[in-house]
Amino acid sequence: MKDVENDIKFALLKDKKAEVISNEFRKNNQEGKTLDDLARILGLNVQEASQINFNSYTIPGIGTEPALVAAASGVKQELLPVR
């Protein structure tokens, strides 16, 4: 148990952080708001990451996020909002 204690703590903290962030987005996301509006309310910055494909393993400025890379790779360009 001691060997995996830190791995378990990290995984639980990561899940809890994702839950808190998701709840904040849901609470503040109202129809008609743009991504920029939502970022301003939450005190965040919108950053653009281009040239992401399934062969990418990192996102510039963010780091290693395989789930996000996979999701971004599957989004068709025409479905992305124009800013």
PDB file of N, CA, C and O in Angstrom:
ATOM      1  N   MET A   1       0.830  -1.196   0.000  1.00  0.00           N
ATOM      2  CA  MET A   1       0.000   0.000   0.000  1.00  0.00           C
ATOM      3  C   MET A   1       0.874   1.259   0.000  1.00  0.00           C
ATOM      4  O   MET A   1       0.560   2.234  -0.683  1.00  0.00           O
ATOM      5  N   LYS A   2       1.961   1.236   0.760  1.00  0.00           N
ATOM      6  CA  LYS A   2       2.854   2.398   0.815  1.00  0.00           C
ATOM      7  C   LYS A   2       3.444   2.728  -0.550  1.00  0.00           C
ATOM      8  O   LYS A   2       3.691   3.894  -0.860  1.00  0.00           O
ATOM      9  N   ASP A   3       3.672   1.694  -1.370  1.00  0.00           N
ATOM     10  CA  ASP A   3       4.293   1.889  -2.681  1.00  0.00           C
ATOM     11  C   ASP A   3       3.414   2.701  -3.628  1.00  0.00           C
ATOM     12  O   ASP A   3       3.932   3.408  -4.491  1.00  0.00           O
ATOM     13  N   VAL A   4       2.109   2.612  -3.481  1.00  0.00           N
ATOM     14  CA  VAL A   4       1.197   3.294  -4.399  1.00  0.00           C
ATOM     15  C   VAL A   4       0.435   4.442  -3.737  1.00  0.00           C
ATOM     16  O   VAL A   4      -0.424   5.058  -4.368  1.00  0.00           O
ATOM     17  N   GLU A   5       0.737   4.729  -2.489  1.00  0.00           N
ATOM     18  CA  GLU A   5       0.011   5.769  -1.755  1.00  0.00           C
ATOM     19  C   GLU A   5       0.061   7.119  -2.472  1.00  0.00           C
ATOM     20  O   GLU A   5      -0.973   7.765  -2.639  1.00  0.00           O
ATOM     21  N   ASN A   6       1.231   7.544  -2.891  1.00  0.00           N
ATOM     22  CA  ASN A   6       1.348   8.838  -3.573  1.00  0.00           C
ATOM     23  C   ASN A   6       0.641   8.835  -4.922  1.00  0.00           C
ATOM     24  O   ASN A   6       0.051   9.845  -5.307  1.00  0.00           O
ATOM     25  N   ASP A   7       0.687   7.728  -5.643  1.00  0.00           N
ATOM     26  CA  ASP A   7      -0.016   7.632  -6.926  1.00  0.00           C
ATOM     27  C   ASP A   7      -1.520   7.762  -6.725  1.00  0.00           C
ATOM     28  O   ASP A   7      -2.203   8.425  -7.504  1.00  0.00           O
ATOM     29  N   ILE A   8      -2.027   7.129  -5.683  1.00  0.00           N
ATOM     30  CA  ILE A   8      -3.461   7.192  -5.391  1.00  0.00           C
ATOM     31  C   ILE A   8      -3.858   8.605  -4.992  1.00  0.00           C
ATOM     32  O   ILE A   8      -4.881   9.115  -5.450  1.00  0.00           O
ATOM     33  N   LYS A   9      -3.059   9.242  -4.141  1.00  0.00           N
ATOM     34  CA  LYS A   9      -3.350  10.619  -3.728  1.00  0.00           C
ATOM     35  C   LYS A   9      -3.375  11.543  -4.938  1.00  0.00           C
ATOM     36  O   LYS A   9      -4.277  12.369  -5.075  1.00  0.00           O
ATOM     37  N   PHE A  10      -2.383  11.404  -5.819  1.00  0.00           N
ATOM     38  CA  PHE A  10      -2.311  12.241  -7.008  1.00  0.00           C
ATOM     39  C   PHE A  10      -3.554  12.050  -7.882  1.00  0.00           C
ATOM     40  O   PHE A  10      -4.144  13.022  -8.352  1.00  0.00           O
ATOM     41  N   ALA A  11      -3.943  10.795  -8.095  1.00  0.00           N
ATOM     42  CA  ALA A  11      -5.113  10.507  -8.928  1.00  0.00           C
ATOM     43  C   ALA A  11      -6.383  11.088  -8.316  1.00  0.00           C
ATOM     44  O   ALA A  11      -7.214  11.647  -9.031  1.00  0.00           O
ATOM     45  N   LEU A  12      -6.539  10.960  -7.000  1.00  0.00           N
ATOM     46  CA  LEU A  12      -7.722  11.497  -6.331  1.00  0.00           C
ATOM     47  C   LEU A  12      -7.754  13.019  -6.382  1.00  0.00           C
ATOM     48  O   LEU A  12      -8.808  13.610  -6.619  1.00  0.00           O
ATOM     49  N   LEU A  13      -6.609  13.656  -6.162  1.00  0.00           N
ATOM     50  CA  LEU A  13      -6.546  15.116  -6.236  1.00  0.00           C
ATOM     51  C   LEU A  13      -6.838  15.611  -7.650  1.00  0.00           C
ATOM     52  O   LEU A  13      -7.522  16.618  -7.833  1.00  0.00           O
ATOM     53  N   LYS A  14      -6.322  14.906  -8.638  1.00  0.00           N
ATOM     54  CA  LYS A  14      -6.565  15.274 -10.039  1.00  0.00           C
ATOM     55  C   LYS A  14      -8.059  15.174 -10.358  1.00  0.00           C
ATOM     56  O   LYS A  14      -8.618  16.061 -11.002  1.00  0.00           O
ATOM     57  N   ASP A  15      -8.698  14.104  -9.912  1.00  0.00           N
ATOM     58  CA  ASP A  15     -10.135  13.930 -10.148  1.00  0.00           C
ATOM     59  C   ASP A  15     -10.948  15.009  -9.444  1.00  0.00           C
ATOM     60  O   ASP A  15     -11.896  15.546 -10.017  1.00  0.00           O
ATOM     61  N   LYS A  16     -10.584  15.328  -8.210  1.00  0.00           N
ATOM     62  CA  LYS A  16     -11.313  16.342  -7.453  1.00  0.00           C
ATOM     63  C   LYS A  16     -11.147  17.716  -8.096  1.00  0.00           C
ATOM     64  O   LYS A  16     -12.107  18.481  -8.188  1.00  0.00           O
ATOM     65  N   LYS A  17      -9.936  18.024  -8.539  1.00  0.00           N
ATOM     66  CA  LYS A  17      -9.685  19.295  -9.209  1.00  0.00           C
ATOM     67  C   LYS A  17     -10.520  19.402 -10.479  1.00  0.00           C
ATOM     68  O   LYS A  17     -11.100  20.451 -10.758  1.00  0.00           O
ATOM     69  N   ALA A  18     -10.581  18.330 -11.240  1.00  0.00           N
ATOM     70  CA  ALA A  18     -11.394  18.321 -12.467  1.00  0.00           C
ATOM     71  C   ALA A  18     -12.869  18.531 -12.135  1.00  0.00           C
ATOM     72  O   ALA A  18     -13.572  19.243 -12.852  1.00  0.00           O
ATOM     73  N   GLU A  19     -13.334  17.923 -11.064  1.00  0.00           N
ATOM     74  CA  GLU A  19     -14.733  18.078 -10.647  1.00  0.00           C
ATOM     75  C   GLU A  19     -15.034  19.529 -10.261  1.00  0.00           C
ATOM     76  O   GLU A  19     -16.060  20.079 -10.662  1.00  0.00           O
ATOM     77  N   VAL A  20     -14.146  20.142  -9.488  1.00  0.00           N
ATOM     78  CA  VAL A  20     -14.336  21.527  -9.055  1.00  0.00           C
ATOM     79  C   VAL A  20     -14.340  22.471 -10.252  1.00  0.00           C
ATOM     80  O   VAL A  20     -15.198  23.348 -10.353  1.00  0.00           O
ATOM     81  N   ILE A  21     -13.388  22.293 -11.152  1.00  0.00           N
ATOM     82  CA  ILE A  21     -13.313  23.152 -12.340  1.00  0.00           C
ATOM     83  C   ILE A  21     -14.542  22.965 -13.219  1.00  0.00           C
ATOM     84  O   ILE A  21     -15.102  23.943 -13.715  1.00  0.00           O
ATOM     85  N   SER A  22     -14.967  21.718 -13.419  1.00  0.00           N
ATOM     86  CA  SER A  22     -16.160  21.450 -14.236  1.00  0.00           C
ATOM     87  C   SER A  22     -17.395  22.099 -13.631  1.00  0.00           C
ATOM     88  O   SER A  22     -18.213  22.673 -14.350  1.00  0.00           O
ATOM     89  N   ASN A  23     -17.534  22.011 -12.320  1.00  0.00           N
ATOM     90  CA  ASN A  23     -18.683  22.628 -11.647  1.00  0.00           C
ATOM     91  C   ASN A  23     -18.675  24.141 -11.806  1.00  0.00           C
ATOM     92  O   ASN A  23     -19.731  24.742 -12.004  1.00  0.00           O
ATOM     93  N   GLU A  24     -17.506  24.770 -11.724  1.00  0.00           N
ATOM     94  CA  GLU A  24     -17.401  26.219 -11.919  1.00  0.00           C
ATOM     95  C   GLU A  24     -17.796  26.607 -13.339  1.00  0.00           C
ATOM     96  O   GLU A  24     -18.503  27.594 -13.545  1.00  0.00           O
ATOM     97  N   PHE A  25     -17.341  25.834 -14.310  1.00  0.00           N
ATOM     98  CA  PHE A  25     -17.715  26.111 -15.699  1.00  0.00           C
ATOM     99  C   PHE A  25     -19.218  25.969 -15.885  1.00  0.00           C
ATOM    100  O   PHE A  25     -19.850  26.833 -16.495  1.00  0.00           O
ATOM    101  N   ARG A  26     -19.795  24.897 -15.370  1.00  0.00           N
ATOM    102  CA  ARG A  26     -21.242  24.682 -15.513  1.00  0.00           C
ATOM    103  C   ARG A  26     -22.038  25.793 -14.844  1.00  0.00           C
ATOM    104  O   ARG A  26     -23.027  26.272 -15.397  1.00  0.00           O
ATOM    105  N   LYS A  27     -21.610  26.202 -13.657  1.00  0.00           N
ATOM    106  CA  LYS A  27     -22.316  27.226 -12.901  1.00  0.00           C
ATOM    107  C   LYS A  27     -22.302  28.561 -13.640  1.00  0.00           C
ATOM    108  O   LYS A  27     -23.286  29.299 -13.602  1.00  0.00           O
ATOM    109  N   ASN A  28     -21.206  28.873 -14.305  1.00  0.00           N
ATOM    110  CA  ASN A  28     -21.049  30.176 -14.951  1.00  0.00           C
ATOM    111  C   ASN A  28     -21.359  30.169 -16.436  1.00  0.00           C
ATOM    112  O   ASN A  28     -21.386  31.226 -17.065  1.00  0.00           O
ATOM    113  N   ASN A  29     -21.591  29.003 -17.004  1.00  0.00           N
ATOM    114  CA  ASN A  29     -21.855  28.922 -18.433  1.00  0.00           C
ATOM    115  C   ASN A  29     -23.344  29.102 -18.688  1.00  0.00           C
ATOM    116  O   ASN A  29     -24.156  28.237 -18.360  1.00  0.00           O
ATOM    117  N   GLN A  30     -23.679  30.226 -19.271  1.00  0.00           N
ATOM    118  CA  GLN A  30     -25.064  30.505 -19.606  1.00  0.00           C
ATOM    119  C   GLN A  30     -25.156  30.722 -21.102  1.00  0.00           C
ATOM    120  O   GLN A  30     -24.193  31.131 -21.751  1.00  0.00           O
ATOM    121  N   GLU A  31     -26.315  30.445 -21.628  1.00  0.00           N
ATOM    122  CA  GLU A  31     -26.500  30.581 -23.066  1.00  0.00           C
ATOM    123  C   GLU A  31     -26.168  31.998 -23.520  1.00  0.00           C
ATOM    124  O   GLU A  31     -26.547  32.978 -22.878  1.00  0.00           O
ATOM    125  N   GLY A  32     -25.461  32.085 -24.626  1.00  0.00           N
ATOM    126  CA  GLY A  32     -25.100  33.376 -25.183  1.00  0.00           C
ATOM    127  C   GLY A  32     -23.725  33.860 -24.754  1.00  0.00           C
ATOM    128  O   GLY A  32     -23.205  34.823 -25.317  1.00  0.00           O
ATOM    129  N   LYS A  33     -23.135  33.208 -23.769  1.00  0.00           N
ATOM    130  CA  LYS A  33     -21.794  33.612 -23.332  1.00  0.00           C
ATOM    131  C   LYS A  33     -20.751  32.983 -24.239  1.00  0.00           C
ATOM    132  O   LYS A  33     -20.870  31.832 -24.658  1.00  0.00           O
ATOM    133  N   THR A  34     -19.743  33.758 -24.522  1.00  0.00           N
ATOM    134  CA  THR A  34     -18.650  33.252 -25.337  1.00  0.00           C
ATOM    135  C   THR A  34     -17.599  32.626 -24.428  1.00  0.00           C
ATOM    136  O   THR A  34     -17.663  32.755 -23.206  1.00  0.00           O
ATOM    137  N   LEU A  35     -16.655  31.961 -25.026  1.00  0.00           N
ATOM    138  CA  LEU A  35     -15.552  31.395 -24.272  1.00  0.00           C
ATOM    139  C   LEU A  35     -14.763  32.507 -23.575  1.00  0.00           C
ATOM    140  O   LEU A  35     -14.302  32.337 -22.447  1.00  0.00           O
ATOM    141  N   ASP A  36     -14.614  33.642 -24.255  1.00  0.00           N
ATOM    142  CA  ASP A  36     -13.923  34.782 -23.653  1.00  0.00           C
ATOM    143  C   ASP A  36     -14.678  35.312 -22.436  1.00  0.00           C
ATOM    144  O   ASP A  36     -14.060  35.668 -21.433  1.00  0.00           O
ATOM    145  N   ASP A  37     -16.015  35.368 -22.515  1.00  0.00           N
ATOM    146  CA  ASP A  37     -16.826  35.798 -21.373  1.00  0.00           C
ATOM    147  C   ASP A  37     -16.620  34.870 -20.184  1.00  0.00           C
ATOM    148  O   ASP A  37     -16.410  35.319 -19.057  1.00  0.00           O
ATOM    149  N   LEU A  38     -16.682  33.587 -20.448  1.00  0.00           N
ATOM    150  CA  LEU A  38     -16.534  32.590 -19.393  1.00  0.00           C
ATOM    151  C   LEU A  38     -15.142  32.665 -18.764  1.00  0.00           C
ATOM    152  O   LEU A  38     -15.009  32.574 -17.544  1.00  0.00           O
ATOM    153  N   ALA A  39     -14.125  32.828 -19.572  1.00  0.00           N
ATOM    154  CA  ALA A  39     -12.758  32.934 -19.060  1.00  0.00           C
ATOM    155  C   ALA A  39     -12.614  34.166 -18.173  1.00  0.00           C
ATOM    156  O   ALA A  39     -11.984  34.097 -17.117  1.00  0.00           O
ATOM    157  N   ARG A  40     -13.189  35.285 -18.589  1.00  0.00           N
ATOM    158  CA  ARG A  40     -13.103  36.514 -17.803  1.00  0.00           C
ATOM    159  C   ARG A  40     -13.767  36.329 -16.442  1.00  0.00           C
ATOM    160  O   ARG A  40     -13.215  36.747 -15.424  1.00  0.00           O
ATOM    161  N   ILE A  41     -14.942  35.708 -16.415  1.00  0.00           N
ATOM    162  CA  ILE A  41     -15.662  35.469 -15.162  1.00  0.00           C
ATOM    163  C   ILE A  41     -14.839  34.599 -14.226  1.00  0.00           C
ATOM    164  O   ILE A  41     -14.807  34.835 -13.018  1.00  0.00           O
ATOM    165  N   LEU A  42     -14.174  33.597 -14.783  1.00  0.00           N
ATOM    166  CA  LEU A  42     -13.413  32.650 -13.971  1.00  0.00           C
ATOM    167  C   LEU A  42     -11.976  33.101 -13.721  1.00  0.00           C
ATOM    168  O   LEU A  42     -11.220  32.414 -13.034  1.00  0.00           O
ATOM    169  N   GLY A  43     -11.597  34.254 -14.276  1.00  0.00           N
ATOM    170  CA  GLY A  43     -10.243  34.757 -14.079  1.00  0.00           C
ATOM    171  C   GLY A  43      -9.190  33.956 -14.834  1.00  0.00           C
ATOM    172  O   GLY A  43      -8.063  33.793 -14.368  1.00  0.00           O
ATOM    173  N   LEU A  44      -9.573  33.463 -16.001  1.00  0.00           N
ATOM    174  CA  LEU A  44      -8.674  32.650 -16.813  1.00  0.00           C
ATOM    175  C   LEU A  44      -8.345  33.359 -18.116  1.00  0.00           C
ATOM    176  O   LEU A  44      -8.961  34.367 -18.461  1.00  0.00           O
ATOM    177  N   ASN A  45      -7.378  32.826 -18.828  1.00  0.00           N
ATOM    178  CA  ASN A  45      -7.020  33.332 -20.148  1.00  0.00           C
ATOM    179  C   ASN A  45      -7.332  32.270 -21.190  1.00  0.00           C
ATOM    180  O   ASN A  45      -7.079  31.084 -20.976  1.00  0.00           O
ATOM    181  N   VAL A  46      -7.880  32.699 -22.312  1.00  0.00           N
ATOM    182  CA  VAL A  46      -8.110  31.791 -23.432  1.00  0.00           C
ATOM    183  C   VAL A  46      -6.825  31.748 -24.239  1.00  0.00           C
ATOM    184  O   VAL A  46      -6.294  32.785 -24.636  1.00  0.00           O
ATOM    185  N   GLN A  47      -6.333  30.549 -24.477  1.00  0.00           N
ATOM    186  CA  GLN A  47      -5.129  30.371 -25.271  1.00  0.00           C
ATOM    187  C   GLN A  47      -5.454  29.491 -26.462  1.00  0.00           C
ATOM    188  O   GLN A  47      -6.274  28.578 -26.368  1.00  0.00           O
ATOM    189  N   GLU A  48      -4.814  29.769 -27.569  1.00  0.00           N
ATOM    190  CA  GLU A  48      -5.039  28.983 -28.777  1.00  0.00           C
ATOM    191  C   GLU A  48      -3.896  27.985 -28.950  1.00  0.00           C
ATOM    192  O   GLU A  48      -2.722  28.329 -28.808  1.00  0.00           O
ATOM    193  N   ALA A  49      -4.259  26.769 -29.254  1.00  0.00           N
ATOM    194  CA  ALA A  49      -3.270  25.733 -29.551  1.00  0.00           C
ATOM    195  C   ALA A  49      -3.588  25.210 -30.947  1.00  0.00           C
ATOM    196  O   ALA A  49      -4.650  24.634 -31.184  1.00  0.00           O
ATOM    197  N   SER A  50      -2.666  25.418 -31.846  1.00  0.00           N
ATOM    198  CA  SER A  50      -2.904  24.981 -33.218  1.00  0.00           C
ATOM    199  C   SER A  50      -1.959  23.847 -33.577  1.00  0.00           C
ATOM    200  O   SER A  50      -1.029  23.526 -32.837  1.00  0.00           O
ATOM    201  N   GLN A  51      -2.217  23.260 -34.711  1.00  0.00           N
ATOM    202  CA  GLN A  51      -1.389  22.163 -35.223  1.00  0.00           C
ATOM    203  C   GLN A  51      -1.379  20.947 -34.298  1.00  0.00           C
ATOM    204  O   GLN A  51      -0.377  20.236 -34.220  1.00  0.00           O
ATOM    205  N   ILE A  52      -2.480  20.707 -33.604  1.00  0.00           N
ATOM    206  CA  ILE A  52      -2.580  19.518 -32.758  1.00  0.00           C
ATOM    207  C   ILE A  52      -3.166  18.398 -33.603  1.00  0.00           C
ATOM    208  O   ILE A  52      -4.190  18.576 -34.263  1.00  0.00           O
ATOM    209  N   ASN A  53      -2.515  17.254 -33.577  1.00  0.00           N
ATOM    210  CA  ASN A  53      -3.051  16.098 -34.268  1.00  0.00           C
ATOM    211  C   ASN A  53      -2.836  14.868 -33.395  1.00  0.00           C
ATOM    212  O   ASN A  53      -2.267  14.960 -32.307  1.00  0.00           O
ATOM    213  N   PHE A  54      -3.282  13.751 -33.864  1.00  0.00           N
ATOM    214  CA  PHE A  54      -3.234  12.538 -33.051  1.00  0.00           C
ATOM    215  C   PHE A  54      -1.807  12.108 -32.730  1.00  0.00           C
ATOM    216  O   PHE A  54      -1.592  11.359 -31.777  1.00  0.00           O
ATOM    217  N   ASN A  55      -0.842  12.562 -33.496  1.00  0.00           N
ATOM    218  CA  ASN A  55       0.564  12.236 -33.228  1.00  0.00           C
ATOM    219  C   ASN A  55       1.184  13.142 -32.172  1.00  0.00           C
ATOM    220  O   ASN A  55       2.278  12.863 -31.681  1.00  0.00           O
ATOM    221  N   SER A  56       0.502  14.212 -31.822  1.00  0.00           N
ATOM    222  CA  SER A  56       1.011  15.121 -30.794  1.00  0.00           C
ATOM    223  C   SER A  56       0.916  14.439 -29.433  1.00  0.00           C
ATOM    224  O   SER A  56      -0.010  13.670 -29.177  1.00  0.00           O
ATOM    225  N   TYR A  57       1.866  14.722 -28.582  1.00  0.00           N
ATOM    226  CA  TYR A  57       1.762  14.184 -27.224  1.00  0.00           C
ATOM    227  C   TYR A  57       1.742  15.294 -26.184  1.00  0.00           C
ATOM    228  O   TYR A  57       1.493  15.042 -25.006  1.00  0.00           O
ATOM    229  N   THR A  58       2.004  16.518 -26.617  1.00  0.00           N
ATOM    230  CA  THR A  58       1.910  17.653 -25.706  1.00  0.00           C
ATOM    231  C   THR A  58       1.168  18.789 -26.395  1.00  0.00           C
ATOM    232  O   THR A  58       0.997  18.801 -27.614  1.00  0.00           O
ATOM    233  N   ILE A  59       0.736  19.734 -25.587  1.00  0.00           N
ATOM    234  CA  ILE A  59       0.100  20.938 -26.105  1.00  0.00           C
ATOM    235  C   ILE A  59       0.986  22.110 -25.675  1.00  0.00           C
ATOM    236  O   ILE A  59       1.262  22.272 -24.487  1.00  0.00           O
ATOM    237  N   PRO A  60       1.432  22.925 -26.631  1.00  0.00           N
ATOM    238  CA  PRO A  60       2.315  24.039 -26.281  1.00  0.00           C
ATOM    239  C   PRO A  60       1.698  24.928 -25.201  1.00  0.00           C
ATOM    240  O   PRO A  60       0.546  25.346 -25.314  1.00  0.00           O
ATOM    241  N   GLY A  61       2.459  25.204 -24.177  1.00  0.00           N
ATOM    242  CA  GLY A  61       2.004  26.054 -23.091  1.00  0.00           C
ATOM    243  C   GLY A  61       1.232  25.328 -22.011  1.00  0.00           C
ATOM    244  O   GLY A  61       0.955  25.902 -20.958  1.00  0.00           O
ATOM    245  N   ILE A  62       0.877  24.064 -22.254  1.00  0.00           N
ATOM    246  CA  ILE A  62       0.111  23.297 -21.271  1.00  0.00           C
ATOM    247  C   ILE A  62       0.894  22.096 -20.786  1.00  0.00           C
ATOM    248  O   ILE A  62       1.023  21.879 -19.582  1.00  0.00           O
ATOM    249  N   GLY A  63       1.415  21.321 -21.711  1.00  0.00           N
ATOM    250  CA  GLY A  63       2.182  20.136 -21.339  1.00  0.00           C
ATOM    251  C   GLY A  63       1.536  18.873 -21.866  1.00  0.00           C
ATOM    252  O   GLY A  63       0.785  18.899 -22.841  1.00  0.00           O
ATOM    253  N   THR A  64       1.837  17.772 -21.209  1.00  0.00           N
ATOM    254  CA  THR A  64       1.350  16.467 -21.630  1.00  0.00           C
ATOM    255  C   THR A  64      -0.098  16.283 -21.176  1.00  0.00           C
ATOM    256  O   THR A  64      -0.382  16.191 -19.982  1.00  0.00           O
ATOM    257  N   GLU A  65      -0.983  16.233 -22.126  1.00  0.00           N
ATOM    258  CA  GLU A  65      -2.414  16.050 -21.864  1.00  0.00           C
ATOM    259  C   GLU A  65      -2.979  15.125 -22.935  1.00  0.00           C
ATOM    260  O   GLU A  65      -3.652  15.593 -23.853  1.00  0.00           O
ATOM    261  N   PRO A  66      -2.718  13.816 -22.836  1.00  0.00           N
ATOM    262  CA  PRO A  66      -3.137  12.898 -23.903  1.00  0.00           C
ATOM    263  C   PRO A  66      -4.646  12.883 -24.161  1.00  0.00           C
ATOM    264  O   PRO A  66      -5.065  12.753 -25.311  1.00  0.00           O
ATOM    265  N   ALA A  67      -5.456  13.012 -23.134  1.00  0.00           N
ATOM    266  CA  ALA A  67      -6.910  12.994 -23.339  1.00  0.00           C
ATOM    267  C   ALA A  67      -7.359  14.224 -24.122  1.00  0.00           C
ATOM    268  O   ALA A  67      -8.226  14.126 -24.991  1.00  0.00           O
ATOM    269  N   LEU A  68      -6.772  15.380 -23.818  1.00  0.00           N
ATOM    270  CA  LEU A  68      -7.119  16.610 -24.522  1.00  0.00           C
ATOM    271  C   LEU A  68      -6.630  16.566 -25.968  1.00  0.00           C
ATOM    272  O   LEU A  68      -7.330  17.016 -26.875  1.00  0.00           O
ATOM    273  N   VAL A  69      -5.435  16.026 -26.183  1.00  0.00           N
ATOM    274  CA  VAL A  69      -4.913  15.883 -27.544  1.00  0.00           C
ATOM    275  C   VAL A  69      -5.836  14.979 -28.360  1.00  0.00           C
ATOM    276  O   VAL A  69      -6.150  15.287 -29.510  1.00  0.00           O
ATOM    277  N   ALA A  70      -6.267  13.877 -27.773  1.00  0.00           N
ATOM    278  CA  ALA A  70      -7.166  12.960 -28.480  1.00  0.00           C
ATOM    279  C   ALA A  70      -8.493  13.633 -28.806  1.00  0.00           C
ATOM    280  O   ALA A  70      -9.013  13.488 -29.912  1.00  0.00           O
ATOM    281  N   ALA A  71      -9.038  14.368 -27.844  1.00  0.00           N
ATOM    282  CA  ALA A  71     -10.314  15.056 -28.079  1.00  0.00           C
ATOM    283  C   ALA A  71     -10.162  16.126 -29.148  1.00  0.00           C
ATOM    284  O   ALA A  71     -11.009  16.245 -30.034  1.00  0.00           O
ATOM    285  N   ALA A  72      -9.080  16.911 -29.071  1.00  0.00           N
ATOM    286  CA  ALA A  72      -8.855  17.977 -30.051  1.00  0.00           C
ATOM    287  C   ALA A  72      -8.616  17.406 -31.441  1.00  0.00           C
ATOM    288  O   ALA A  72      -9.009  18.010 -32.439  1.00  0.00           O
ATOM    289  N   SER A  73      -7.981  16.260 -31.507  1.00  0.00           N
ATOM    290  CA  SER A  73      -7.703  15.638 -32.809  1.00  0.00           C
ATOM    291  C   SER A  73      -8.971  15.188 -33.506  1.00  0.00           C
ATOM    292  O   SER A  73      -9.026  15.141 -34.735  1.00  0.00           O
ATOM    293  N   GLY A  74      -9.986  14.857 -32.730  1.00  0.00           N
ATOM    294  CA  GLY A  74     -11.220  14.351 -33.305  1.00  0.00           C
ATOM    295  C   GLY A  74     -12.226  15.419 -33.670  1.00  0.00           C
ATOM    296  O   GLY A  74     -13.254  15.109 -34.272  1.00  0.00           O
ATOM    297  N   VAL A  75     -11.959  16.681 -33.320  1.00  0.00           N
ATOM    298  CA  VAL A  75     -12.897  17.765 -33.595  1.00  0.00           C
ATOM    299  C   VAL A  75     -12.676  18.273 -35.014  1.00  0.00           C
ATOM    300  O   VAL A  75     -11.550  18.564 -35.416  1.00  0.00           O
ATOM    301  N   LYS A  76     -13.743  18.371 -35.746  1.00  0.00           N
ATOM    302  CA  LYS A  76     -13.644  18.903 -37.098  1.00  0.00           C
ATOM    303  C   LYS A  76     -13.469  20.413 -37.020  1.00  0.00           C
ATOM    304  O   LYS A  76     -14.079  21.070 -36.177  1.00  0.00           O
ATOM    305  N   GLN A  77     -12.656  20.948 -37.877  1.00  0.00           N
ATOM    306  CA  GLN A  77     -12.343  22.385 -37.857  1.00  0.00           C
ATOM    307  C   GLN A  77     -13.600  23.239 -37.945  1.00  0.00           C
ATOM    308  O   GLN A  77     -13.695  24.263 -37.268  1.00  0.00           O
ATOM    309  N   GLU A  78     -14.565  22.838 -38.766  1.00  0.00           N
ATOM    310  CA  GLU A  78     -15.756  23.671 -38.935  1.00  0.00           C
ATOM    311  C   GLU A  78     -16.629  23.708 -37.701  1.00  0.00           C
ATOM    312  O   GLU A  78     -17.498  24.574 -37.602  1.00  0.00           O
ATOM    313  N   LEU A  79     -16.434  22.797 -36.749  1.00  0.00           N
ATOM    314  CA  LEU A  79     -17.219  22.791 -35.520  1.00  0.00           C
ATOM    315  C   LEU A  79     -16.653  23.729 -34.467  1.00  0.00           C
ATOM    316  O   LEU A  79     -17.327  24.043 -33.486  1.00  0.00           O
ATOM    317  N   LEU A  80     -15.427  24.175 -34.663  1.00  0.00           N
ATOM    318  CA  LEU A  80     -14.802  25.055 -33.691  1.00  0.00           C
ATOM    319  C   LEU A  80     -15.340  26.472 -33.858  1.00  0.00           C
ATOM    320  O   LEU A  80     -15.487  26.946 -34.984  1.00  0.00           O
ATOM    321  N   PRO A  81     -15.638  27.160 -32.744  1.00  0.00           N
ATOM    322  CA  PRO A  81     -16.167  28.521 -32.848  1.00  0.00           C
ATOM    323  C   PRO A  81     -15.106  29.488 -33.354  1.00  0.00           C
ATOM    324  O   PRO A  81     -13.917  29.343 -33.068  1.00  0.00           O
ATOM    325  N   VAL A  82     -15.558  30.458 -34.100  1.00  0.00           N
ATOM    326  CA  VAL A  82     -14.673  31.501 -34.611  1.00  0.00           C
ATOM    327  C   VAL A  82     -14.671  32.636 -33.603  1.00  0.00           C
ATOM    328  O   VAL A  82     -15.728  33.071 -33.147  1.00  0.00           O
ATOM    329  N   ARG A  83     -13.493  33.111 -33.260  1.00  0.00           N
ATOM    330  CA  ARG A  83     -13.383  34.202 -32.291  1.00  0.00           C
ATOM    331  C   ARG A  83     -13.177  35.511 -32.978  1.00  0.00           C
ATOM    332  O   ARG A  83     -13.062  36.544 -32.318  1.00  0.00           O
TER     333      ARG A  83
END
